[in-house]
Amino acid sequence: MLNWGILVLRLGIGIMFMAHGLQKSFGLFGGPGIKGFSGMLSGLGLVPATFWAYVAAYTELVGGLFLIMGVQVRPAAALLLILIVTAAFKVHLGKGFFLSNGGFEYTFVIAATCLALILLGPGKFSVFNK
């Protein structure tokens, strides 16, 4: 059952990251696209904002895809963990824990999932597993 559990973690968090990456990269699903996302990052003091917008958007998009496929799960989860911890510190930490106040509750759960995948690896059900 462990491998099924890992698959559920990979698919759940991978789909979530990929969807957010599509929003930020291409403006799909009502997202801001690179220009809008870059503006948000600029407001947070990240410079050069456009560079970091591309880095974050494509880390989410490609990292999510890798998790879904079970390819390079540990490195992908590590990069996504860095991204989500950065988001927690830059946006949510000062607002307390609970999401209802804009806090870091949601990013905490995502970070825990990424850490679990770093520890567990891809499991048996991955694209390159024989």
DRENDO-122883 format. One record per residue (C-alpha): x negated, y negated, z; residue number from 1. Coordinates in nm, 4 decimals. Layout:
% DRENDO-122883
<finu><u>X</u><v>Y</v><w>Z</w><nr>NUM</nr></finu>
...
***
This chain:
% DRENDO-122883
<finu><u>0.0000</u><v>0.0000</v><w>0.0000</w><nr>1</nr></finu>
<finu><u>-0.2992</u><v>-0.2310</v><w>0.0480</w><nr>2</nr></finu>
<finu><u>-0.3479</u><v>-0.2690</v><w>-0.3262</w><nr>3</nr></finu>
<finu><u>0.0184</u><v>-0.3560</v><w>-0.3734</w><nr>4</nr></finu>
<finu><u>-0.0112</u><v>-0.6183</v><w>-0.1005</w><nr>5</nr></finu>
<finu><u>-0.3170</u><v>-0.7711</v><w>-0.2686</w><nr>6</nr></finu>
<finu><u>-0.1301</u><v>-0.7764</v><w>-0.5997</w><nr>7</nr></finu>
<finu><u>0.1610</u><v>-0.9631</v><w>-0.4375</w><nr>8</nr></finu>
<finu><u>-0.0820</u><v>-1.2195</v><w>-0.2893</w><nr>9</nr></finu>
<finu><u>-0.2642</u><v>-1.2616</v><w>-0.6213</w><nr>10</nr></finu>
<finu><u>0.0533</u><v>-1.3010</v><w>-0.8268</w><nr>11</nr></finu>
<finu><u>0.2273</u><v>-1.5316</v><w>-0.5815</w><nr>12</nr></finu>
<finu><u>-0.0576</u><v>-1.7765</v><w>-0.5301</w><nr>13</nr></finu>
<finu><u>-0.1812</u><v>-1.7386</v><w>-0.8887</w><nr>14</nr></finu>
<finu><u>0.1551</u><v>-1.8318</v><w>-1.0383</w><nr>15</nr></finu>
<finu><u>0.1848</u><v>-2.1270</v><w>-0.7991</w><nr>16</nr></finu>
<finu><u>-0.1621</u><v>-2.2610</v><w>-0.8868</w><nr>17</nr></finu>
<finu><u>-0.1154</u><v>-2.2029</v><w>-1.2595</w><nr>18</nr></finu>
<finu><u>0.2181</u><v>-2.3887</v><w>-1.2579</w><nr>19</nr></finu>
<finu><u>0.0625</u><v>-2.6829</v><w>-1.0717</w><nr>20</nr></finu>
<finu><u>-0.2304</u><v>-2.6787</v><w>-1.3138</w><nr>21</nr></finu>
<finu><u>0.0117</u><v>-2.6964</v><w>-1.6085</w><nr>22</nr></finu>
<finu><u>0.1863</u><v>-2.9936</v><w>-1.4453</w><nr>23</nr></finu>
<finu><u>-0.1381</u><v>-3.1797</v><w>-1.3925</w><nr>24</nr></finu>
<finu><u>-0.3086</u><v>-3.0825</v><w>-1.7202</w><nr>25</nr></finu>
<finu><u>-0.0226</u><v>-3.1155</v><w>-1.9665</w><nr>26</nr></finu>
<finu><u>0.2657</u><v>-3.2799</v><w>-1.7824</w><nr>27</nr></finu>
<finu><u>0.4755</u><v>-2.9626</v><w>-1.8025</w><nr>28</nr></finu>
<finu><u>0.7534</u><v>-2.8850</v><w>-1.5523</w><nr>29</nr></finu>
<finu><u>0.7966</u><v>-3.2549</v><w>-1.4758</w><nr>30</nr></finu>
<finu><u>0.4318</u><v>-3.3029</v><w>-1.3842</w><nr>31</nr></finu>
<finu><u>0.2276</u><v>-3.6203</v><w>-1.4196</w><nr>32</nr></finu>
<finu><u>-0.0243</u><v>-3.5014</v><w>-1.6787</w><nr>33</nr></finu>
<finu><u>-0.3904</u><v>-3.5977</v><w>-1.6549</w><nr>34</nr></finu>
<finu><u>-0.3213</u><v>-3.9711</v><w>-1.6786</w><nr>35</nr></finu>
<finu><u>-0.0684</u><v>-3.9740</v><w>-1.3961</w><nr>36</nr></finu>
<finu><u>-0.2724</u><v>-3.7342</v><w>-1.1825</w><nr>37</nr></finu>
<finu><u>-0.5828</u><v>-3.9454</v><w>-1.2404</w><nr>38</nr></finu>
<finu><u>-0.3928</u><v>-4.2501</v><w>-1.1160</w><nr>39</nr></finu>
<finu><u>-0.2958</u><v>-4.0665</v><w>-0.7999</w><nr>40</nr></finu>
<finu><u>-0.6566</u><v>-3.9592</v><w>-0.7380</w><nr>41</nr></finu>
<finu><u>-0.7746</u><v>-4.3141</v><w>-0.7977</w><nr>42</nr></finu>
<finu><u>-0.5341</u><v>-4.4291</v><w>-0.5268</w><nr>43</nr></finu>
<finu><u>-0.6976</u><v>-4.1777</v><w>-0.2919</w><nr>44</nr></finu>
<finu><u>-1.0393</u><v>-4.3286</v><w>-0.3618</w><nr>45</nr></finu>
<finu><u>-1.1759</u><v>-4.0424</v><w>-0.5720</w><nr>46</nr></finu>
<finu><u>-1.4088</u><v>-4.1779</v><w>-0.8395</w><nr>47</nr></finu>
<finu><u>-1.4418</u><v>-4.1229</v><w>-1.1241</w><nr>48</nr></finu>
<finu><u>-1.0730</u><v>-4.0345</v><w>-1.1001</w><nr>49</nr></finu>
<finu><u>-1.0313</u><v>-3.9012</v><w>-1.4541</w><nr>50</nr></finu>
<finu><u>-1.3246</u><v>-3.6619</v><w>-1.4129</w><nr>51</nr></finu>
<finu><u>-1.1860</u><v>-3.5279</v><w>-1.0848</w><nr>52</nr></finu>
<finu><u>-0.8377</u><v>-3.5024</v><w>-1.2359</w><nr>53</nr></finu>
<finu><u>-0.9702</u><v>-3.2722</v><w>-1.5079</w><nr>54</nr></finu>
<finu><u>-1.1744</u><v>-3.0698</v><w>-1.2576</w><nr>55</nr></finu>
<finu><u>-0.8789</u><v>-3.0209</v><w>-1.0208</w><nr>56</nr></finu>
<finu><u>-0.6170</u><v>-2.9588</v><w>-1.2913</w><nr>57</nr></finu>
<finu><u>-0.8217</u><v>-2.7002</v><w>-1.4766</w><nr>58</nr></finu>
<finu><u>-0.9424</u><v>-2.5361</v><w>-1.1559</w><nr>59</nr></finu>
<finu><u>-0.5771</u><v>-2.4787</v><w>-1.0678</w><nr>60</nr></finu>
<finu><u>-0.4830</u><v>-2.3670</v><w>-1.4189</w><nr>61</nr></finu>
<finu><u>-0.7739</u><v>-2.1309</v><w>-1.4885</w><nr>62</nr></finu>
<finu><u>-0.8137</u><v>-2.0228</v><w>-1.1254</w><nr>63</nr></finu>
<finu><u>-0.4450</u><v>-1.9330</v><w>-1.1100</w><nr>64</nr></finu>
<finu><u>-0.4707</u><v>-1.7371</v><w>-1.4338</w><nr>65</nr></finu>
<finu><u>-0.7754</u><v>-1.5491</v><w>-1.3036</w><nr>66</nr></finu>
<finu><u>-0.5897</u><v>-1.4562</v><w>-0.9846</w><nr>67</nr></finu>
<finu><u>-0.2918</u><v>-1.3312</v><w>-1.1848</w><nr>68</nr></finu>
<finu><u>-0.5165</u><v>-1.1152</v><w>-1.4031</w><nr>69</nr></finu>
<finu><u>-0.7408</u><v>-1.0048</v><w>-1.1177</w><nr>70</nr></finu>
<finu><u>-1.0525</u><v>-1.1456</v><w>-1.2866</w><nr>71</nr></finu>
<finu><u>-1.3293</u><v>-1.2995</v><w>-1.0746</w><nr>72</nr></finu>
<finu><u>-1.0859</u><v>-1.3158</v><w>-0.7841</w><nr>73</nr></finu>
<finu><u>-1.3361</u><v>-1.4065</v><w>-0.5141</w><nr>74</nr></finu>
<finu><u>-1.4998</u><v>-1.6987</v><w>-0.7014</w><nr>75</nr></finu>
<finu><u>-1.1612</u><v>-1.8234</v><w>-0.8269</w><nr>76</nr></finu>
<finu><u>-1.0117</u><v>-1.8071</v><w>-0.4770</w><nr>77</nr></finu>
<finu><u>-1.3185</u><v>-1.9841</v><w>-0.3346</w><nr>78</nr></finu>
<finu><u>-1.2862</u><v>-2.2729</v><w>-0.5810</w><nr>79</nr></finu>
<finu><u>-0.9133</u><v>-2.2960</v><w>-0.5140</w><nr>80</nr></finu>
<finu><u>-0.9813</u><v>-2.2926</v><w>-0.1397</w><nr>81</nr></finu>
<finu><u>-1.2201</u><v>-2.5878</v><w>-0.1774</w><nr>82</nr></finu>
<finu><u>-0.9584</u><v>-2.7707</v><w>-0.3841</w><nr>83</nr></finu>
<finu><u>-0.6741</u><v>-2.7140</v><w>-0.1370</w><nr>84</nr></finu>
<finu><u>-0.8857</u><v>-2.8017</v><w>0.1676</w><nr>85</nr></finu>
<finu><u>-0.9861</u><v>-3.1248</v><w>-0.0081</w><nr>86</nr></finu>
<finu><u>-0.6172</u><v>-3.1997</v><w>-0.0719</w><nr>87</nr></finu>
<finu><u>-0.5392</u><v>-3.1281</v><w>0.2932</w><nr>88</nr></finu>
<finu><u>-0.8074</u><v>-3.3688</v><w>0.4147</w><nr>89</nr></finu>
<finu><u>-0.7429</u><v>-3.6460</v><w>0.1610</w><nr>90</nr></finu>
<finu><u>-0.3619</u><v>-3.6400</v><w>0.1659</w><nr>91</nr></finu>
<finu><u>-0.2069</u><v>-3.4417</v><w>0.4509</w><nr>92</nr></finu>
<finu><u>-0.4263</u><v>-3.4177</v><w>0.7605</w><nr>93</nr></finu>
<finu><u>-0.3444</u><v>-3.7597</v><w>0.9006</w><nr>94</nr></finu>
<finu><u>0.0278</u><v>-3.6803</v><w>0.8871</w><nr>95</nr></finu>
<finu><u>0.0182</u><v>-3.3938</v><w>1.1341</w><nr>96</nr></finu>
<finu><u>0.0968</u><v>-3.0269</v><w>1.0789</w><nr>97</nr></finu>
<finu><u>0.4555</u><v>-3.0093</v><w>0.9582</w><nr>98</nr></finu>
<finu><u>0.5449</u><v>-3.0438</v><w>0.5906</w><nr>99</nr></finu>
<finu><u>0.8586</u><v>-3.2385</v><w>0.6800</w><nr>100</nr></finu>
<finu><u>0.6276</u><v>-3.5247</v><w>0.7847</w><nr>101</nr></finu>
<finu><u>0.3932</u><v>-3.4817</v><w>0.4863</w><nr>102</nr></finu>
<finu><u>0.1563</u><v>-3.2745</v><w>0.6987</w><nr>103</nr></finu>
<finu><u>-0.0847</u><v>-2.9964</v><w>0.6114</w><nr>104</nr></finu>
<finu><u>0.1428</u><v>-2.6971</v><w>0.6854</w><nr>105</nr></finu>
<finu><u>0.1777</u><v>-2.5957</v><w>0.3173</w><nr>106</nr></finu>
<finu><u>-0.1898</u><v>-2.6445</v><w>0.2350</w><nr>107</nr></finu>
<finu><u>-0.2757</u><v>-2.4403</v><w>0.5458</w><nr>108</nr></finu>
<finu><u>-0.0759</u><v>-2.1420</v><w>0.4162</w><nr>109</nr></finu>
<finu><u>-0.2323</u><v>-2.1737</v><w>0.0706</w><nr>110</nr></finu>
<finu><u>-0.5815</u><v>-2.1932</v><w>0.2228</w><nr>111</nr></finu>
<finu><u>-0.5132</u><v>-1.8834</v><w>0.4349</w><nr>112</nr></finu>
<finu><u>-0.4007</u><v>-1.6942</v><w>0.1240</w><nr>113</nr></finu>
<finu><u>-0.7125</u><v>-1.7989</v><w>-0.0688</w><nr>114</nr></finu>
<finu><u>-0.9310</u><v>-1.6910</v><w>0.2230</w><nr>115</nr></finu>
<finu><u>-0.7532</u><v>-1.3541</v><w>0.2383</w><nr>116</nr></finu>
<finu><u>-0.8226</u><v>-1.3001</v><w>-0.1334</w><nr>117</nr></finu>
<finu><u>-1.1888</u><v>-1.3922</v><w>-0.0863</w><nr>118</nr></finu>
<finu><u>-1.2105</u><v>-1.1250</v><w>0.1846</w><nr>119</nr></finu>
<finu><u>-0.9999</u><v>-0.8615</v><w>0.0062</w><nr>120</nr></finu>
<finu><u>-1.1087</u><v>-0.9052</v><w>-0.3557</w><nr>121</nr></finu>
<finu><u>-0.8931</u><v>-0.8134</v><w>-0.6559</w><nr>122</nr></finu>
<finu><u>-0.7648</u><v>-0.4772</v><w>-0.5358</w><nr>123</nr></finu>
<finu><u>-0.6950</u><v>-0.1838</v><w>-0.7627</w><nr>124</nr></finu>
<finu><u>-0.4515</u><v>-0.3580</v><w>-0.9982</w><nr>125</nr></finu>
<finu><u>-0.6618</u><v>-0.5906</v><w>-1.2114</w><nr>126</nr></finu>
<finu><u>-0.7142</u><v>-0.6307</v><w>-1.5852</w><nr>127</nr></finu>
<finu><u>-1.0618</u><v>-0.4763</v><w>-1.5856</w><nr>128</nr></finu>
<finu><u>-0.9999</u><v>-0.1978</v><w>-1.3338</w><nr>129</nr></finu>
<finu><u>-1.0104</u><v>0.1473</v><w>-1.4888</w><nr>130</nr></finu>
***
